[in-house]
Amino acid sequence: MSPRKTPPHPLARTIRQLRRERELSQEALANAAGIHPKHLSEIERGNKDPRATTVARLAEALGVSVGDLYGRSDERGADHLQ
């Protein structure tokens, strides 16, 4: 079994990155988004695909747009969305 260093898909990686940049715990972000911390953990590890409504609530809690969550998944960052 290989160790996991990053979540397997870009949305998960972006959510985790933004949460850490904002110095939020999983519990704090989950509470702000109205989801269970365990569910957020599963999303960040790439084990669960969040519903669109969950993505929207996470984006709002992180202070970004849904497009930013998807757009930041490549190495260019969110600037290309402008």
Phi, psi and omega in degrees: 000129181271145180289145178269122177257327179222153176301152186288337179232156190302320180299315179299315180297319181293316179301313180298316181299313180295320179299315181292320177301326181270003179055044177257142172283164175299320181297317181296315179293317180301315179297318180296328181268354179074032177236166180283138179305326178295323178294317177299318178301316179296321178295311182296329178276354179081015180273342179229138173267117183287150174292161179302322180294325178291318177300317180297319179291323176294318178300314179299315181296330179272350179077031179229170175274163175300320178301323178297321179298322179276323183290328180285355184292338174266171187284354181283341183083190185277352185301330183287352180278344184289000000 
